[in-house]
Amino acid sequence: MELIAKVTSRCDMACTFCSASKLGLDDLTPEEIAEAVKKTKAQNVIILGGEALCLGVDYYNKLLELTDIPLGFTTNLKDFYLHPDTWAPLFKNPRVSVCTSFNYGSSRLFDKNTVYTEDMFKRTMKLFEEKVGYMPTFIAVFDENNISTWRKHIELAKELGTKCRLNNAMKFGRQGKYFPRAEMFKIWVQIAKEGLGDYEVNVSERSRGICPINSCGLCRSTIRVVQKRNGKIIYHDCDDRSNALCAPLDEDDVASEPIIAHSKTPLRFECYQCQLYNICNGCSSNAEQIEDVQTYCDTMKSLENDIVEQGWLI
């Protein structure tokens, strides 16, 4: 079981696409996360916000004392950039790993008036490598406004000697519109065709069927999300569902054993006869947000041969 701890809603950046904005969560305490680890029998913890570094380094040193499993941070690294010597000892801990984020375009904002530029990002990444000893991976979020820049992200990852994860925007928080995952498959297919998969996580891990595709059907039963709202600890089985403020899990389901769990209702009746069924219907969050199902289906069918040949099916 993987535990996603949404530790805070606070953030020190102002990105326009942020799916976790407007959640209004209370800050979790290290003790509450440690208790959630025991409850879910988690084997690792992913630290998400808001922005995780808003809680300070002592918070995570305490969490490391209370748990004995790996902690994976997803952070914009702004506070690290401003105070690298404060954070470097924590990030050097062998139980800690870090993933960050960057988009070309104007949607990722260092503050309300300042775009987070490539130059700023490179300075942050190289400072991290200098102080911590490795180059973190990074996530980029795409919609119709920046999808044309996908290749620049691959080239940036290659230049920095790391990997990026190219994800589609989901309609949560400040992000007002869903970007179809079928459009991302056009990009992922092209990356694979050009032999650039070593620089993009979704492509390099395509045979595993894990999030964001969930073609393996285990996503909902192997992930738990813990957060605190209005003073109450609640759990979800998907980060998207927690961002959408869906009803939380019942107490009996929090530590349930793995089961196969695809979307309950397929996009179309024809899905039952299609070999792409698990890819299009595996992630129910994605399936539920598709507005133009016919166009989505037509796009995926046009890519079907490449998807099969490149090993996306498991």
NUTIFI-708081 format. One record per residue (C-alpha): x, y, z; residue number from 1. Coordinates in steps of 0.1 Angstrom, whole numbers, plus 5000, padded with zeros to 4 digits. Layout:
<nodes>
NODE    c1    c2    c3  resi
NODE     X     Y     Z   NUM
...
</nodes>
This chain:
<nodes>
NODE    c1    c2    c3  resi
NODE  5000  5000  5000     1
NODE  5012  5035  4991     2
NODE  5000  5063  5013     3
NODE  4996  5098  4999     4
NODE  4997  5124  5027     5
NODE  4982  5157  5018     6
NODE  4999  5175  5045     7
NODE  4987  5211  5039     8
NODE  4967  5233  5016     9
NODE  4992  5262  5020    10
NODE  5014  5270  4990    11
NODE  5041  5296  4983    12
NODE  5035  5297  4945    13
NODE  5004  5307  4925    14
NODE  5001  5283  4896    15
NODE  4969  5288  4876    16
NODE  4964  5250  4869    17
NODE  4968  5238  4905    18
NODE  4945  5208  4911    19
NODE  4950  5210  4949    20
NODE  4941  5246  4953    21
NODE  4909  5256  4971    22
NODE  4908  5224  4991    23
NODE  4909  5242  5025    24
NODE  4926  5214  5043    25
NODE  4939  5215  5079    26
NODE  4976  5207  5083    27
NODE  4983  5171  5092    28
NODE  5006  5165  5121    29
NODE  5036  5140  5119    30
NODE  5018  5119  5145    31
NODE  4987  5117  5124    32
NODE  5007  5106  5094    33
NODE  5025  5080  5114    34
NODE  4991  5067  5126    35
NODE  4978  5065  5091    36
NODE  5009  5045  5081    37
NODE  5000  5019  5107    38
NODE  4964  5019  5098    39
NODE  4970  5014  5061    40
NODE  5000  4992  5065    41
NODE  5018  5015  5040    42
NODE  5051  5007  5026    43
NODE  5060  5042  5016    44
NODE  5046  5077  5020    45
NODE  5042  5103  4992    46
NODE  5042  5139  5007    47
NODE  5019  5163  4988    48
NODE  5003  5196  4995    49
NODE  4996  5224  4987    50
NODE  5033  5229  4990    51
NODE  5049  5204  5014    52
NODE  5079  5226  5023    53
NODE  5056  5252  5039    54
NODE  5056  5231  5070    55
NODE  5093  5234  5077    56
NODE  5122  5210  5080    57
NODE  5116  5201  5117    58
NODE  5082  5187  5108    59
NODE  5097  5161  5085    60
NODE  5126  5153  5108    61
NODE  5099  5144  5133    62
NODE  5081  5123  5108    63
NODE  5113  5103  5100    64
NODE  5116  5096  5137    65
NODE  5080  5083  5139    66
NODE  5082  5061  5108    67
NODE  5107  5037  5093    68
NODE  5095  5037  5057    69
NODE  5106  5059  5027    70
NODE  5092  5094  5022    71
NODE  5088  5107  4986    72
NODE  5083  5145  4983    73
NODE  5065  5162  4955    74
NODE  5075  5198  4959    75
NODE  5080  5230  4939    76
NODE  5114  5234  4958    77
NODE  5108  5272  4961    78
NODE  5118  5272  4998    79
NODE  5147  5250  4991    80
NODE  5159  5275  4965    81
NODE  5156  5303  4990    82
NODE  5171  5283  5019    83
NODE  5191  5254  5005    84
NODE  5213  5247  5035    85
NODE  5182  5243  5057    86
NODE  5167  5215  5035    87
NODE  5198  5198  5022    88
NODE  5204  5175  5052    89
NODE  5168  5162  5051    90
NODE  5169  5156  5014    91
NODE  5202  5137  5017    92
NODE  5186  5112  5041    93
NODE  5186  5078  5023    94
NODE  5149  5073  5031    95
NODE  5139  5106  5013    96
NODE  5134  5112  4976    97
NODE  5123  5143  4958    98
NODE  5103  5151  4926    99
NODE  5096  5186  4916   100
NODE  5076  5204  4889   101
NODE  5080  5228  4859   102
NODE  5060  5239  4829   103
NODE  5069  5260  4800   104
NODE  5044  5288  4794   105
NODE  5028  5312  4819   106
NODE  5008  5289  4841   107
NODE  5034  5281  4867   108
NODE  5039  5312  4888   109
NODE  5067  5318  4914   110
NODE  5044  5344  4929   111
NODE  5013  5362  4916   112
NODE  5033  5385  4894   113
NODE  5063  5363  4884   114
NODE  5064  5334  4859   115
NODE  5086  5305  4870   116
NODE  5110  5306  4840   117
NODE  5133  5279  4826   118
NODE  5163  5299  4839   119
NODE  5149  5299  4874   120
NODE  5141  5262  4872   121
NODE  5176  5253  4860   122
NODE  5191  5273  4888   123
NODE  5170  5254  4913   124
NODE  5178  5220  4898   125
NODE  5215  5227  4897   126
NODE  5215  5240  4932   127
NODE  5197  5208  4943   128
NODE  5223  5187  4926   129
NODE  5251  5207  4942   130
NODE  5237  5205  4977   131
NODE  5220  5171  4977   132
NODE  5239  5151  4952   133
NODE  5214  5141  4925   134
NODE  5191  5157  4900   135
NODE  5154  5152  4908   136
NODE  5127  5142  4883   137
NODE  5100  5168  4875   138
NODE  5063  5168  4865   139
NODE  5048  5190  4838   140
NODE  5010  5195  4835   141
NODE  4995  5201  4800   142
NODE  4964  5217  4786   143
NODE  4956  5232  4752   144
NODE  4977  5263  4761   145
NODE  5011  5246  4764   146
NODE  5008  5212  4748   147
NODE  5030  5224  4719   148
NODE  5059  5226  4743   149
NODE  5060  5189  4751   150
NODE  5093  5184  4732   151
NODE  5110  5212  4751   152
NODE  5103  5194  4783   153
NODE  5119  5162  4770   154
NODE  5149  5181  4758   155
NODE  5152  5199  4792   156
NODE  5151  5165  4810   157
NODE  5178  5152  4787   158
NODE  5199  5183  4792   159
NODE  5196  5180  4830   160
NODE  5202  5143  4830   161
NODE  5169  5134  4846   162
NODE  5133  5124  4837   163
NODE  5101  5143  4834   164
NODE  5065  5131  4837   165
NODE  5041  5147  4812   166
NODE  5006  5146  4826   167
NODE  4973  5160  4814   168
NODE  4954  5187  4834   169
NODE  4925  5176  4854   170
NODE  4895  5198  4862   171
NODE  4901  5205  4899   172
NODE  4910  5236  4919   173
NODE  4921  5266  4898   174
NODE  4923  5244  4867   175
NODE  4889  5250  4851   176
NODE  4891  5225  4822   177
NODE  4900  5189  4816   178
NODE  4926  5182  4790   179
NODE  4919  5148  4773   180
NODE  4943  5120  4781   181
NODE  4939  5108  4745   182
NODE  4958  5139  4735   183
NODE  4986  5129  4758   184
NODE  4987  5095  4742   185
NODE  4996  5112  4709   186
NODE  5026  5127  4727   187
NODE  5035  5095  4746   188
NODE  5033  5075  4714   189
NODE  5056  5099  4696   190
NODE  5081  5099  4725   191
NODE  5082  5061  4723   192
NODE  5086  5061  4686   193
NODE  5115  5085  4687   194
NODE  5133  5064  4714   195
NODE  5130  5092  4740   196
NODE  5113  5071  4767   197
NODE  5143  5072  4789   198
NODE  5135  5108  4796   199
NODE  5097  5105  4803   200
NODE  5083  5085  4832   201
NODE  5049  5075  4818   202
NODE  5065  5061  4786   203
NODE  5094  5043  4804   204
NODE  5069  5027  4828   205
NODE  5042  5019  4803   206
NODE  5043  4982  4807   207
NODE  5035  4984  4844   208
NODE  5000  4998  4839   209
NODE  5002  5021  4869   210
NODE  4989  5056  4876   211
NODE  4979  5076  4856   212
NODE  4966  5049  4833   213
NODE  4957  5021  4859   214
NODE  4953  4995  4832   215
NODE  4965  4970  4858   216
NODE  4933  4977  4877   217
NODE  4950  4979  4911   218
NODE  4951  5017  4916   219
NODE  4921  5021  4939   220
NODE  4932  4992  4961   221
NODE  4969  5000  4965   222
NODE  4967  5037  4971   223
NODE  4953  5056  5001   224
NODE  4952  5093  5005   225
NODE  4950  5108  5040   226
NODE  4941  5144  5047   227
NODE  4924  5165  5074   228
NODE  4894  5187  5069   229
NODE  4875  5206  5096   230
NODE  4895  5188  5122   231
NODE  4887  5153  5110   232
NODE  4910  5127  5094   233
NODE  4896  5113  5062   234
NODE  4908  5088  5036   235
NODE  4904  5085  4998   236
NODE  4915  5058  4974   237
NODE  4927  5083  4947   238
NODE  4944  5117  4948   239
NODE  4921  5130  4921   240
NODE  4890  5119  4942   241
NODE  4904  5138  4972   242
NODE  4909  5169  4950   243
NODE  4874  5166  4938   244
NODE  4861  5165  4974   245
NODE  4844  5131  4968   246
NODE  4829  5112  4997   247
NODE  4857  5097  5018   248
NODE  4862  5059  5023   249
NODE  4843  5041  5049   250
NODE  4865  5031  5079   251
NODE  4863  4994  5069   252
NODE  4877  5001  5034   253
NODE  4908  5021  5045   254
NODE  4931  4990  5049   255
NODE  4913  4967  5025   256
NODE  4932  4940  5006   257
NODE  4940  4946  4968   258
NODE  4913  4939  4943   259
NODE  4909  4946  4906   260
NODE  4891  4979  4903   261
NODE  4884  4995  4869   262
NODE  4858  5021  4861   263
NODE  4824  5007  4869   264
NODE  4807  5021  4838   265
NODE  4827  5020  4805   266
NODE  4828  5051  4783   267
NODE  4808  5033  4756   268
NODE  4792  4999  4752   269
NODE  4817  4993  4724   270
NODE  4845  4995  4750   271
NODE  4838  4959  4760   272
NODE  4849  4947  4726   273
NODE  4880  4969  4724   274
NODE  4915  4958  4734   275
NODE  4921  4993  4748   276
NODE  4893  4988  4774   277
NODE  4916  4989  4804   278
NODE  4936  5018  4792   279
NODE  4906  5041  4786   280
NODE  4885  5028  4815   281
NODE  4912  5019  4841   282
NODE  4913  5054  4856   283
NODE  4878  5063  4866   284
NODE  4888  5099  4874   285
NODE  4899  5103  4838   286
NODE  4869  5085  4823   287
NODE  4844  5106  4843   288
NODE  4859  5139  4830   289
NODE  4858  5131  4793   290
NODE  4832  5154  4777   291
NODE  4834  5144  4741   292
NODE  4835  5106  4743   293
NODE  4833  5101  4705   294
NODE  4863  5123  4698   295
NODE  4882  5107  4726   296
NODE  4874  5072  4713   297
NODE  4883  5082  4677   298
NODE  4917  5095  4688   299
NODE  4925  5064  4708   300
NODE  4915  5041  4680   301
NODE  4937  5060  4656   302
NODE  4966  5053  4679   303
NODE  4956  5017  4687   304
NODE  4983  4999  4666   305
NODE  5011  5020  4680   306
NODE  4998  5016  4716   307
NODE  4997  4978  4712   308
NODE  5031  4976  4694   309
NODE  5048  4998  4720   310
NODE  5037  4976  4749   311
NODE  5011  4996  4767   312
NODE  4989  4966  4772   313
NODE  4996  4943  4801   314
</nodes>
